Amino acid sequence: MKYTEKELYDFMDTQREVKVTCTDGQEFTGQCWAYCAVVCKEEYGIDEPCLDVGSTQIRSSEIEKIEVI
């Protein structure tokens, strides 16, 4: 499942910790910050929206599932 930019911002707006499961099976937990595609492109060279969890930038296309914990 590819999360939209709005969905990523909705998770950030909860101000709660999340558990992100990636398509390769990696899992990240913690507070998240969402970034639009423009910011990701300028700051990280990633040409799509991304989520920052624990200082790890995760592309929206790499996210299998996001859960609020």
Protein Blocks (a to p, Z undefined) as FASTA:
>chain_A
ZZdfklmmmmmmnopacddddfkopacedddddddfklmmmmnopacdcddeehiacdfk
lpmbdcdZZ
